[in-house]
């Protein structure tokens, strides 16, 4: 009976050891939580239009050379949302602190433009950002 008892004891010991090791491995992977997606902390400080390096308050349709400047932190995470009054929109420069978008305005869209819509490419969120100075778009 001693041999039979010792075989059972050894068998139970091995079974419990295998069970304990497999449960540790299972618990470790189950306890690991996925890393959270880093937040995009992009902040807009200034939004304004330039023409020939000078700030403008009046713009004309069809004329090339207007730039929309966005200053702030991580502004390379923003895209300008194209509006009806924009005939063409293209990115000309992007850094973490400044982005420049070239804009050609459409004809017969005369209006005052007080803001632009920017989409955060990390979060997908679109927000309206006020221009430093409203601009007048002529017909």
C-alpha positions in Angstrom: 0.0 0.0 0.0 2.9 2.3 0.6 4.0 2.1 -3.0 0.5 2.7 -4.3 0.0 5.6 -1.9 3.3 7.2 -2.9 2.5 6.8 -6.6 -0.9 8.6 -6.0 0.9 11.3 -3.9 3.5 11.9 -6.6 0.8 11.9 -9.3 -1.3 14.4 -7.4 1.8 16.5 -6.7 2.7 16.6 -10.4 -0.9 17.3 -11.4 -1.2 20.2 -8.9 2.2 21.6 -10.0 1.1 21.6 -13.7 -2.2 23.1 -12.7 -0.5 25.8 -10.6 1.9 26.7 -13.4 -0.8 26.8 -16.1 -3.0 29.0 -13.9 -0.2 31.4 -13.3 0.5 31.7 -17.0 -3.2 32.2 -17.7 -3.6 34.8 -14.9 -0.6 36.8 -16.0 -2.0 37.3 -19.5 -5.5 37.9 -18.3 -4.3 40.5 -15.8 -2.4 42.5 -18.5 -4.5 45.3 -19.6 -4.1 46.9 -23.0 -2.1 50.1 -23.0 -4.4 53.1 -23.4 -4.1 55.0 -26.6 -2.1 58.2 -26.0 -4.2 61.3 -26.0 -3.6 63.8 -28.7 -3.2 67.1 -26.9 -3.2 69.5 -29.8 -3.9 73.1 -28.9 -4.7 76.0 -31.3 -3.4 79.4 -30.1 -3.7 81.5 -33.3 -5.5 81.2 -36.6 -5.1 83.9 -39.2 -4.7 84.6 -43.0 -1.6 85.9 -44.7 -0.9 87.2 -48.2 2.7 88.0 -49.2 3.7 87.6 -45.5 1.2 90.2 -44.2 -1.9 89.5 -42.2 -5.0 90.2 -44.3 -8.6 91.1 -43.4 -9.9 91.1 -47.0 -9.6 88.4 -49.6 -10.6 88.0 -53.2 -11.8 84.9 -55.1 -9.5 83.2 -57.6 -6.3 84.8 -56.3 -3.5 82.5 -55.3 -1.2 83.2 -52.4 -3.5 83.2 -49.4 -2.3 81.2 -46.5 -4.2 80.0 -43.4 -1.7 79.9 -40.5 -2.4 77.7 -37.5 -0.1 78.2 -34.5 -0.1 76.2 -31.3 1.1 72.9 -29.9 0.9 69.7 -31.9 -1.0 71.5 -34.6 0.3 69.0 -37.2 -2.6 66.8 -35.8 -5.2 69.2 -37.4 -6.7 69.2 -40.8 -8.7 72.2 -42.2 -12.2 71.1 -43.1 -12.9 72.3 -46.6 -15.8 74.8 -46.8 -18.0 75.8 -49.7 -16.2 79.2 -50.1 -12.9 77.3 -50.6 -12.2 76.6 -54.3 -8.9 74.9 -53.5 -7.2 73.9 -50.2 -3.7 72.4 -49.9 -1.2 71.9 -47.1 2.1 73.8 -47.7 4.0 73.4 -44.4 3.5 71.4 -41.2 5.4 71.3 -38.0 4.4 70.6 -34.4 4.0 74.3 -33.7 2.8 75.8 -37.1 0.9 74.6 -40.1 0.2 76.5 -43.3 -2.6 75.8 -45.7 -2.8 77.4 -49.1 -6.3 78.5 -50.0 -7.9 79.8 -53.2 -11.3 81.3 -52.6 -14.3 80.5 -54.7 -16.2 83.1 -56.8 -19.5 84.5 -55.8 -19.1 83.5 -52.2 -19.0 87.0 -50.7 -19.2 86.8 -46.9 -17.5 87.5 -43.6 -15.5 84.6 -42.4 -15.1 84.6 -38.6 -13.8 81.1 -38.1 -12.6 77.8 -39.6 -13.3 74.2 -38.8 -10.4 72.0 -37.8 -10.4 68.2 -37.5 -8.1 66.5 -35.0 -6.7 63.6 -37.0 -6.0 61.6 -33.7 -9.4 61.9 -32.1 -11.5 62.5 -35.2 -13.1 65.4 -33.4 -14.0 68.5 -35.5 -14.2 71.9 -33.8 -14.8 75.5 -34.9 -11.8 77.8 -34.2 -12.2 81.5 -34.2 -9.9 83.5 -36.5 -7.7 86.2 -34.8 -9.4 88.7 -37.1 -12.5 88.1 -39.2 -11.9 88.3 -43.0 -14.1 89.6 -45.7 -14.4 87.5 -48.8 -15.4 89.6 -51.8 -17.6 88.3 -54.7 
